Amino acid sequence: MAAISFRKIVKRYGKGAQAVQVIHGLDAEIRDGEFVVIVGPSGCGKSTLLRMVAGLEDISGGDIAIGARVVNDLEPAERDIAMVFQNYALYAHMKVRDNMSFSLILAKRPKAEIDEKVAWAAKILNLEPYLDRYPRELSGGQRQRVAMGRAIVRNPAVFLFDEPLSNLDAKLRVQMRTEIKELHDRLKTTTVYVTHDQIEAMTMADKIVILRDGNIEQQGTPLEVYDKPAYLFVAEFIGSPSMNLLKGEVTSNGVLLGEGTILPLPPVHKATIGQKVVYGIRPEHFTFGSGAPAKVVVVEPTGPEMHIYADMGGQEICAITQDRVSLARDETFHLMPRLDKVHLFDAASGKALV
């Protein structure tokens, strides 16, 4: 196992005046044995960063170190990493056993060692009944487990996952999230996992790194970035349904949204009267029955919860309750934000004011 260090990492495509920079002097540390999820919207640079760790993309500036070695100029095979791709990348003409053992055969490992490692990986991943099948005879989840097995038989210092679950259906993604996390808990191998799915990030990571336009917007444990987003972008990106973000102006009485609607300020904040702000409150952090008026737009029962989309001060909000409320379209009801859960952001800079 090994730690990973990103030191002033820069990535450019093209040369001279036509060059496009997609990673901008990025610094980050991944501890030995840590499971880190890099998350962000399409085009933010997360897969490019992962491919630079793997050696599949050149580094335009800065250093990447795996353990004590700077790996900028090392070939992928020399970096002691194993990568699991979105599309499985299995050999269709090879059986599962041969797919899993292929890298060990290339490395000319003894047959007894190869058989032992394949059997060990197959047992961990519940692939023992499928070792003599071809990839076409497997489900998507089974193929992804074969790809994982091919990686773990090598016992690398670092696992790299590039959106490995994006081709699976919703139910299978939930199952595979659990299996990958269980695998990490068992092997304790340093893992870097790239996804655009913030639910994957929240449920799997020891630490989340949130990228935006090639820069780190925030990093921390899943609950740290959920409970204390440092920027408006993070507040909007992390959470499903996403945080309610209401534009307003700070007054002596609270935040004026529009149509005379005022929401109370949290007890501690850095906003000043007259400042344009964005008032953030997550859907699950409302109390029903008192507070500001809202007009129902649509009610979505999910089973365990009711998601109520409504108009508040001319802006759309979502409120979640576990109670079986009965509300009709255009009906007015009242919501009070939990003040200890309110977030304020400067409207111009997007920086947190709480």
N, C-alpha and C positions, 0 to 999 in steps of 0.2 A: 504493500500500500504506500501511498505518497500524497503529500500536499501538492497543491497547484497554486502558482503565483502568476498573476497578470500584472506586468509593470509597464505602465504608460503605453498600452497596446494601441497601435494605429493600423488601420487597413484602408488602402486606397486601391481603386481600380482605374487603370489608365495612367497616362504620364503627362507631365507638364500642365498646361492650362486646362486640358481636357480631363484631368484626373478628378475622380469622384471619391470623396472620403466617406466611409460608412461606419468606421469605428474611430472614436476621437479620444485618444490618450487614456484608455480605460485602465483603472487599477482595481484589483480585487484579490482576495486570498480565500482559498478553499482548504480547509483543514484535512489532515489525514483521516480517512474513514467517513468524511462528511457526505451527506446526500444533498447536493445543491441543485435547485431548479432555476434555470434561466428562462424568464418568461417575458413576453412582450408582444405587441401587435406585429403583423406581417411587415417585413422590411426593416425591422428595428436593429438587425445585425446579430441576432442570437445564434442562428445556424452558422453564419460566417465565423463567429467566435469559436464555436465548437469545432468547426473544420480546421481552424488554425491550431487548436490543441492537438487534433489528430494528425496534422501535417498534410492535410488535403488542400489547404490554402496557404500561400506565402504570407509572412508577417511583414508589413510595410515599415513598422517602427515599434520599438519597445522589445520586451523579452517575455517569453512564457517559460516558466520553470516547472518541471515535474520532479518533486523531491529536490535534490541538490543540483540537478542537471538543467541547464538552459537548453531547450529543445528546438530553438528556432531553425537550426540547420540540419536537424536529424530527419532521416526518412521515417515515414509512418511505422515501419516494421521495427525501428530502433527505439521507439518511445515507450514501449511496455504498456500500451493501451489496447482496449478492445471496444469496437463501436457497433451499436445496434441501430439499424436504419429503419426508416418509415416503411419501406417496401420489402422488408425481410431480407432481400438479396440472397436467397437460397439458390443452390444449384438444382435445377428441375430434374436433371437426369440422375441425381444421386439420392440414395435413400437417406433417411434422417440420421442414421448412424454415421454415414459417410460425410454428410454435411457437417456434423458436429466434430468429427475427427480430422477434417481436411487440413486445418492449420497445423495440427500436431504431426500429421504425415509429412507435410512440407518441411517441418522443422526436424524431420528424421528422428522423432522420438521412438523409443522401443515399443513394440506392439503391446506388450503387457501393460505398460504405462498408459498407452492410448486407450486400451480397453477399460482400464480401471477408471480413468478420468471421465470417459463417456458414460460409463455405468453410474458413476457418482452424480454427474450433472443430470442424467435422465431421471434418477430417483428424486432429486431435489425438485425438478420441474414437472414431475408426473408424466414423463415421456416414455417410460419403459414399454408400454404396449405398442408404441408407434415407431420403434427404432428401425423396423424393416419396411416401413411405408415410404412412398415418395411424397414430396411436398404437395402435389396436386390432390392427394388423398386426405389432406388435413384441413381443418377449419382455420380461419384467420388467426384465432388465438393460439392454436397449436403451432402454426408456422412461426408466430412471434416467439413462442417459447423455444422453438428449435434455434432461432436466431440468437436468443439469449444463451442457450446451451452452448452454441458454438463459441460465444464470447467467454463464458466462464471456465470452459475446459483449459483455456490458456492461462488462467490464474493471473490476470494482468494487475498492474498497480492501479489502473484507472479504468472505469467503465464510462463510455460516452453513449448517451441515448439521444437520437435526433428524431423527435416527434414520433416515437415508436407506436403510439396507439391511435393515430389519426385515421387509419384505414379501417378501424374496427367499429362495430355498432355500439350504441350507448351502453347496453347491459354488459357487453364483453369488455368495454373500456374500464368499467368499475371493477370487474373481476381482475383484470390484468394490472390495474393500479395496485391492488392489494398484493398480488403475486410479486410484482417488482419490489415493493417495499419490504415484503417478507424476505425476499432474496437478499436485499441489502442488509437487513437486520441480522441475517445468518452469516453472510460473508464479510461484512464490514469493509468492503472495498470502496475507496473514494469514487464517488459517482457524480457526473455532471449530466443533467437531463434537461433537454430543451423542449419547450412546448409553447403554444400560444393559448393553451387552455388553463385559465387561472384556477379552476377547480382541481386539476391535476397538481398544480403548483401547491395549493393550500393543503391538500391531503397527503402529499408524498414527501415534501421537502423538510430537511432540517433547517435549511436556509433558502430564502428566495432572493434572487437578484432580478430586479425589474429594469429592463432596458427600454429606452425610448430614443430613437434616432441615433443609435450608436453610443449613447451615454448611459451610465447607471443612474436611474432616477431615485432608487432607494434599494437597500438590502437589509435583511433581518430575518428573524423567524417568521413563519406564516402569521402567527397572531400579532406580532409586533407591527407588521405592515398593514394588517387588517384593522387593528385597533388604533394605530397612530400613523396614518398616512402623512408623509412629509410634504406631499405635493398633490395638487388637484388631480393630476393624471393618475397617480397611484390610487387615490380614493375612487375614481371612476372605473379603473381597470380591475381592481381586486374586489370581489364580492359578486354574488349572483342571487337575486337581482342586484343590480349595482346600487351604490349609494345615491340617495336623492340629493341633487345639487341644485340649489335654488338661488338665483341671482337676487341680490338686494342691497340695501344701504343701511349702515349702522345709524341708529337714532338713540336718543336717551332712553327710549322704552324697549328697544330690541332691534331686530332686523326687519325693515320694511320691505316686503316682497312686491307689492302692487295690489291694487284694488283695496287698499287700506288694511291688508293682512299683515300682522306683526308676529314674528316668532321670537321667543325669549332668548337672550344671550346666555352662554354657559357662564358659570361663576368665575372662571379664570380664562382670560383671553388677552390678545395683544392688539385688538382692533380699536380704532378711534372713531368718534362721531363724525359722520359724513363720508366715511370710507366705503367704497364699493367692495362688496364681499360676495363670496359664494358660501351659502349656508348648507352644510352637509349633515345629513342624518340617514342612517341606514333604515331600510323598511321595517326591520324587526324592533327598532328602538322607539316606537311610538306607543303612547298610552291612549286608548280609545275613551271617548265620552266627555272630554273637556279640551280646552285649548282653542286652536285656530279652526275656522270652518273650512271644509273641503267638500267638493261636489263629486259624486261617484260618476266615473266614466264606464268602467267595466269591473266585474268581480270574477276572479279566476280561482275556483276551488281546486286544490292540488291533492286533496286527501288529508294529509296531516295539517295543512295550513290553508288559509284564505288569503289570496293576493288581491288587494283592492287598489286599483288604479283610479286616481281622482285628480281634480283640478283644485289647486290651492293658490290663491292670489294670481291666477292667470298662468300658472306653471304646473306641469304634470308631476305627480308624485306617485310612489308606490308605498303602501302600508301592508304589513303582514301581521296576521293574528291567527292563533290556534283556536279561537272561539268560533262557533258556527253562527256568525252574524248574518242577518238578512237585510241586505241593502239593495235598493233598486237604482237603476240608472237615473242620474240627475238628483238623487236624494242627497241632502246635506247632512254631514256628520262632523264630528269634532275630533281633532288629534292634538295631543300634547307631546312634543319631543322630550325624551329623557335628557335632561341638561348635562348629565355626566357623559353622555354619548354624542354630544353635538360637536361638529368640526366646523371651523371657520377657515376660509382660504381667501387670500387677497385676490381680487378679481383680475388684476393686471398681471401679477407675477405667478399666481397659482400656488404660492408658498403658504404652508399652514400657519395660522395665527393662534392656535391653541396648543 
